[in-house]
Amino acid sequence: MSRGTGRLIKSVKQFADLQYKLFTARYGQQLIDIFEFPIELVLSPFTLAFDIVGSAPRGFGVPELVSKLSYASIFV
């Protein structure tokens, strides 16, 4: 490799690194959110079930939660 080619490669690498940093600073979080959405959508039934089970008092479980929901629906 001659001296001119090395300088060209170095300047192209600097340009690419700068553009990558600017792009990720501006659009990085939006891209992460776009790619995470399908995963969250697929896993949402499981996480919802774990949240409901975790919110019920210990010793009562799901039957107590169902009875509270039925009482709430009667009064609404």
Contacts in CASP RR format, 6 or more apart in sequence:
PFRMAT RR
TARGET T0000
AUTHOR 0000-0000-0000
METHOD contacts of the structure
MODEL  1
MSRGTGRLIKSVKQFADLQYKLFTARYGQQLIDIFEFPIELVLSPFTLAF
DIVGSAPRGFGVPELVSKLSYASIFV
52 62 0 8 1.000
52 65 0 8 1.000
53 61 0 8 1.000
53 62 0 8 1.000
55 65 0 8 1.000
56 62 0 8 1.000
56 64 0 8 1.000
56 65 0 8 1.000
57 64 0 8 1.000
END
